[in-house]
């Protein structure tokens, strides 16, 4: 099966005054329809920068080289207008900090409605109903009341859940999730992870799931890419990473998390 997204030899450099700092150093990977690639690494490993470079979300302080092929298009070579048309409906990215994705001047219903109006052919009534369904799916109580609030009136965890639900509701070809469960309590995290799994299975959406947590990645990823200091340290299925890790950095990650992963997966399966 041809990959939905294929990234080849991706390099990202940060330019500060006259200095150049390499951030991502020749990363390559591909994602197929209905499959999930987990990108695992600690803070500073380059995992989030990799996704933002592919999506054209880095500012002029960064230079990007390489290819990111999506349906015959090289996203790295696309201009900002072409990328804007692709982002949202065809490729959605859930960012780690939800506050950056909401305009503080507009209520939640207005912002959700604008997204649905731009990417789906729905009437005003259908948009409202869809917004309620998204909030209910994300375990948000009193959805009618929440829709009337401004972003600053909601917690970071609640905004994160709204953002996840909105992205999933658009059913994109590719869903990129950057630490999507970081700001969410453990109980809600289980529910959100089950929803990610359902979306992957039922809609055949290709996913890139970025995290520092092996426990989270264990249940959803078909392939795992381990990053360390901007390089790919290891790659393989979750089982291969767990049992046959080649890189010392990956071995250390696995040893620290093995006991926790067993409990986490058992809890998800019971749910």
C-alpha positions, 0 to 999 in steps of 0.5 A: 500500500502506498503511504499517505505521507512520506517524509524523506531526509528532513533537516531543520536548522534554527538560525540565531544571529550568526549561529546555526543550530541543527534541530532535526537531522535527516529524519525519514518515515512514512505513514499508511492509511489506517495506521499510526506512527508513534514518534517517541522522545524526550523534550528537545529530541526534535519530535515536535519540530519534525511535525511542525516542519512538515506542516509549515508551522515554523517561523523564519528563524528556522530553515527546512530541507527535505521532502514531505510527500502527500498525494503527489505534493511536496509539503515542504515546497508548498507556499503558505496559501497551498498549505493553508488549504491542506491544513484543517480538512486534509491534514489536522494537527493537534498542538500540545498547547491548546491556548495557541489554537483558540482566539481569546476574543471569540466564544467556543461555539463561534470558533467551532462553527467557523471550523465546521463551516470552512471544512464541511457543508453543514447548515447552522443548525447542523453545525450546532448539533455537531458541536454538541456531539463533539463536546459530549464525545470528549466527556465535556459536561453541560455542552450548551453552557461550554459553547457560550464560554470564552477560551480563558473561562475553560481549563487547559485540559478542557480546551485540549479535549475540544481541540481533539474532538474537533480535529477528529470530527473533520475526519482528515486523511492524516491526523497529527497529534502532538502530546495530545493527552499531556494536559488531561487527567488520567481518567479522561486520558483513557477515554480520549485514547479509546476515541483515537483508536476508534477513529483510526479503525473506523475512518482509516485515518493515518495518524502520527502520534507524538509523545514522550510517554511509552505508556500512551503510545503502546496502545495505538501505534503500529510503528514507532520511531524513537528520536534522540537529539534530532536523530532517529535512534530506533524504529520498528513495531511497538513489540520490536522496540520493547523487546529488541531495542538497538539503541542504548537510549531506547533501552533506557526508555523501555526499562523505565516504563515496562511496569507502567505500560503493563498496567496502562494497557490492562486498564484500557482493555478493561475499559 
